[in-house]
C-alpha cells in the first residue's frame, strides 16, 4: 500500500486542487467587486440607477461570473491526466460539443439566450407593471432561465424567458407610466342623458388621484331597446392608481344615479383598465 501511494503522482492533483481553489477565490472576489461597483455607481453618476441600467448590470454581472467559473473549471480539469486529454479534446472540438449540448439542452439554452435578450432589449424591466397573458403584476427578477412576476395577491409567477420573448407584453411602466381606467354602466333609454352626464362627470372630476391635464370622459358605447350603454374613463399617474380610482368612482356613480332615480334597473358593469 505504501509503495502504491509513493508511486502515485500527486503533482497533477495538487495543481488541479490549486486551480480549483484559485477559481473559487477569483469567482467570489469578482462577484464581490462587481457587486461593490454596482453599489458605487449611483455615487459616481450622482443619481440612482434607473430600471434599464439596473437590469442590464445584473445580467452582465451573472454572465461575467459564469464565464470566469467556466474557464477556471476547464483549467482545473486539464491538470488531471485522467481527464486532461478529454478536456482538451472538448475544447478543441468546441463547435461539435456546443452543437451536441445545444441539441440536448435546447430549452435551457434558449431560455438563457432569451434572458440576455430581455435584459438588453428591455421589453420589461425590474419594477415594471406588466400583463402577460392573464397574469398582471410587477417584474421582480429577470433571471437567466425564468422571469419572476409578483402579482397583487403576492404570488410569484415564473415565466420561461423563451416564452416571454414570443408573447405580447402589456407594459404599463415603459416610456410613460400614465394610464387610463374605465368602467361601463347603463341607464334606461328614457333617462335624460344631459343630467346623467352632469352627475357622472361631477363624480369623476371629484375622485381623488386624477391626472392633471387629462380630463375624465363619458361616452355612449351602444344604444339598445331598453338601455343606453355608457363608458366612463379616468386618468391617473400609473395603472394601479387608475384602476383604484375607477373602482371608487364606479361605486360613487352608482350611488349618485340611484339617488337621482337615473339608474333604474340597470347595474354598473365591472371595472376594466386600459394602459397607455
C-alpha positions in Angstrom: 0.0 0.0 0.0 2.8 2.4 0.9 4.6 1.5 -2.4 1.4 2.3 -4.3 1.0 5.7 -2.6 4.6 6.5 -3.1 4.4 5.7 -6.8 1.2 7.7 -7.2 1.9 11.1 -8.9 0.3 13.7 -6.7 1.5 16.7 -8.5 -1.3 16.9 -11.2 -3.9 16.5 -8.4 -2.2 19.2 -6.4 -2.1 21.5 -9.3 -5.8 20.8 -10.0 -6.7 21.5 -6.4 -4.7 24.7 -6.5 -6.5 25.8 -9.7 -9.9 24.9 -8.1 -9.1 26.9 -5.0 -7.9 29.8 -7.2 -11.1 29.6 -9.3 -13.4 29.7 -6.3 -11.4 32.7 -4.8 -11.4 34.6 -8.1 -15.1 34.0 -8.8 -16.1 35.0 -5.3 -13.8 38.1 -5.5 -15.0 39.0 -8.9 -18.7 38.7 -7.8 -17.9 40.9 -4.7 -16.1 43.5 -6.8 -18.9 43.7 -9.3 -21.5 44.0 -6.5 -19.5 46.7 -4.9 -19.1 48.5 -8.2 -22.9 48.3 -8.7 -23.4 49.9 -5.2 -20.9 52.7 -6.0 -22.4 53.5 -9.4 -25.1 55.8 -8.0 -22.5 57.9 -6.2 -20.3 58.1 -9.4 -23.3 59.0 -11.6 -24.8 61.3 -9.0 -28.2 59.6 -9.3 -29.8 56.2 -8.6 -29.6 53.6 -11.4 -32.8 53.5 -13.5 -34.6 50.3 -14.2 -32.9 49.7 -17.5 -29.4 50.2 -16.1 -30.1 48.0 -13.1 -31.5 45.2 -15.3 -28.5 45.3 -17.7 -26.0 45.4 -14.9 -27.4 42.3 -13.2 -27.3 40.4 -16.5 -23.7 41.5 -17.1 -22.7 40.5 -13.6 -24.1 37.0 -13.9 -22.6 36.5 -17.4 -19.1 37.6 -16.3 -19.2 35.3 -13.2 -20.4 32.4 -15.3 -17.6 32.8 -17.9 -15.0 33.1 -15.1 -16.3 29.9 -13.4 -16.3 28.0 -16.8 -12.7 29.0 -17.6 -11.5 28.1 -14.1 -13.1 24.7 -14.0 -11.8 23.9 -17.5 -8.2 24.8 -16.5 -8.7 22.6 -13.4 -9.8 19.6 -15.4 -6.8 19.9 -17.8 -4.4 19.4 -14.9 -5.7 15.9 -14.2 -4.1 13.3 -16.5 -7.2 11.0 -16.4 -9.5 13.7 -17.8 -7.0 16.2 -19.1 -6.9 14.8 -22.6 -10.7 14.7 -22.6 -10.9 18.3 -21.5 -8.5 19.4 -24.2 -10.4 17.4 -26.8 -13.7 19.1 -25.7 -12.1 22.5 -26.1 -10.6 21.6 -29.4 -13.9 20.4 -30.7 -15.9 23.2 -29.1 -18.1 23.6 -32.2 -19.3 20.0 -32.2 -19.6 19.9 -28.4 -21.7 23.1 -28.4 -23.9 21.5 -31.1 -24.4 18.3 -29.1 -25.1 20.2 -25.9 -27.3 22.6 -27.6 -29.5 19.8 -29.0 -29.6 18.0 -25.6 -30.4 21.2 -23.7 -32.2 23.3 -26.2 -34.8 24.6 -23.8 -32.4 25.8 -21.0 -30.0 27.4 -23.6 -32.9 29.1 -25.4 -34.2 30.4 -22.0 -30.7 31.7 -21.2 -30.3 33.4 -24.5 -33.8 34.9 -24.3 -33.0 36.1 -20.8 -30.0 38.0 -22.2 -32.2 39.4 -25.0 -34.7 40.6 -22.4 -32.0 42.2 -20.3 -30.6 44.2 -23.1 -33.6 44.9 -25.4 -35.6 45.9 -22.3 -39.2 45.0 -23.3 -39.6 44.7 -19.5 -37.5 45.9 -16.6 -37.3 45.1 -12.9 -40.1 47.1 -11.2 -42.3 47.4 -14.3 -46.0 46.7 -14.0 -46.9 44.3 -16.9 -49.7 42.0 -18.1 -48.6 38.8 -19.9 -51.4 36.5 -21.0 -53.8 36.6 -18.0 -51.1 37.5 -15.4 -50.7 41.1 -14.2 -48.0 42.0 -11.7 -44.7 43.6 -11.1 -41.5 42.3 -12.6 -39.5 41.2 -9.5 -36.5 39.5 -11.1 -35.1 38.6 -14.6 -33.0 35.5 -14.1 -31.1 33.5 -16.8 -33.9 31.0 -17.2 -37.1 32.5 -15.7 -38.6 35.9 -15.1 -40.4 36.4 -11.8 -43.7 38.3 -11.7 -45.2 39.3 -8.4 -49.0 39.6 -8.5 -51.2 41.8 -6.4 -52.0 38.9 -4.0 -48.2 38.3 -3.5 -48.0 35.2 -5.7 -44.8 34.7 -7.8 -45.5 33.6 -11.4 -42.4 32.2 -13.1 -42.4 32.6 -16.9 -39.7 30.9 -19.0 -37.7 33.5 -20.8 -38.1 31.7 -24.2 -41.9 32.0 -23.9 -41.6 35.6 -22.8 -39.9 36.7 -25.9 -42.7 35.3 -28.1 -45.7 36.7 -26.2 -47.5 40.0 -26.3 -46.5 42.1 -23.3 -48.6 44.9 -22.0 -46.1 47.2 -20.1 -47.7 49.9 -18.1 -44.4 51.4 -16.9 -42.4 51.7 -20.2 -41.8 55.2 -21.6 -44.9 56.7 -20.0 -46.4 55.4 -16.8 -49.6 57.4 -17.0 -52.6 55.2 -17.6 -56.4 55.2 -18.0 -59.0 53.0 -16.4 -62.7 52.9 -17.1 -66.0 51.2 -16.2 -69.1 50.5 -18.2 -72.7 51.0 -17.0 -76.1 51.6 -18.4 -79.2 53.7 -17.8 -82.7 53.4 -19.0 -83.3 54.6 -22.6 -85.7 57.2 -21.2 -83.2 58.7 -18.8 -82.2 62.3 -19.6 -78.6 62.0 -20.8 -77.5 65.6 -20.1 -78.5 65.1 -16.4 -76.8 61.7 -16.3 -73.6 63.1 -17.9 -73.5 66.0 -15.4 -73.9 63.7 -12.4 -71.3 61.2 -13.7 -68.7 63.8 -14.7 -69.1 65.6 -11.4 -68.2 62.3 -9.6 -65.3 61.6 -11.9 -63.8 65.1 -11.5 -64.1 64.8 -7.7 -62.4 61.4 -7.5 -59.1 61.9 -5.7 -55.9 60.9 -7.6 -56.8 62.2 -11.1 -54.0 63.3 -13.5 -53.6 67.0 -14.1 -54.3 68.0 -17.6 -56.2 64.8 -18.5 -59.9 65.3 -18.0 -62.2 62.3 -17.4 -64.6 61.5 -20.1 -68.0 59.9 -20.6 -69.2 58.4 -23.9 -72.1 56.4 -25.3 -70.9 53.0 -26.4 -74.2 51.4 -27.5 -78.0 52.0 -27.5 -80.4 49.1 -27.2 -84.2 48.9 -27.0 -84.2 49.3 -23.2 -81.0 51.0 -22.2 -78.2 53.4 -23.1 -74.7 51.9 -22.5 -72.0 54.3 -21.4 -68.3 54.2 -20.5 -66.6 56.4 -18.0 -62.8 56.9 -18.3 -60.3 58.4 -15.8 -56.6 59.1 -16.0 -54.0 58.7 -13.2 -50.2 58.7 -12.7 -50.0 54.9 -13.2 -52.1 51.8 -13.9 -52.5 50.9 -10.2 -53.8 54.3 -9.3 -56.1 54.4 -12.3 -57.8 51.1 -11.5 -58.2 52.1 -7.9 -59.8 55.4 -9.0 -62.1 53.6 -11.4 -63.3 51.2 -8.6 -64.0 54.1 -6.2 -65.7 56.2 -8.9 -67.9 53.3 -10.1 -69.3 52.9 -6.6 -70.0 56.7 -6.2 -71.6 56.9 -9.7 -74.0 54.0 -8.9 -75.0 55.7 -5.6 -75.4 59.1 -7.3 -77.5 57.8 -10.2 -79.6 55.6 -7.8 -80.3 58.6 -5.5 -81.4 60.7 -8.5 -83.5 57.9 -9.9 -81.5 57.8 -13.1 -80.1 54.2 -12.9 -83.4 52.4 -13.0 -82.9 48.6 -13.0 -79.5 48.8 -14.7 -76.4 47.7 -12.9 -72.9 49.1 -13.2 -70.6 46.7 -15.0 -67.2 45.6 -13.9 -64.1 47.8 -14.0 -61.8 47.3 -16.9 -58.5 49.0 -17.2 -56.6 50.0 -20.4 -53.0 51.1 -20.1 -51.4 53.6 -22.4 
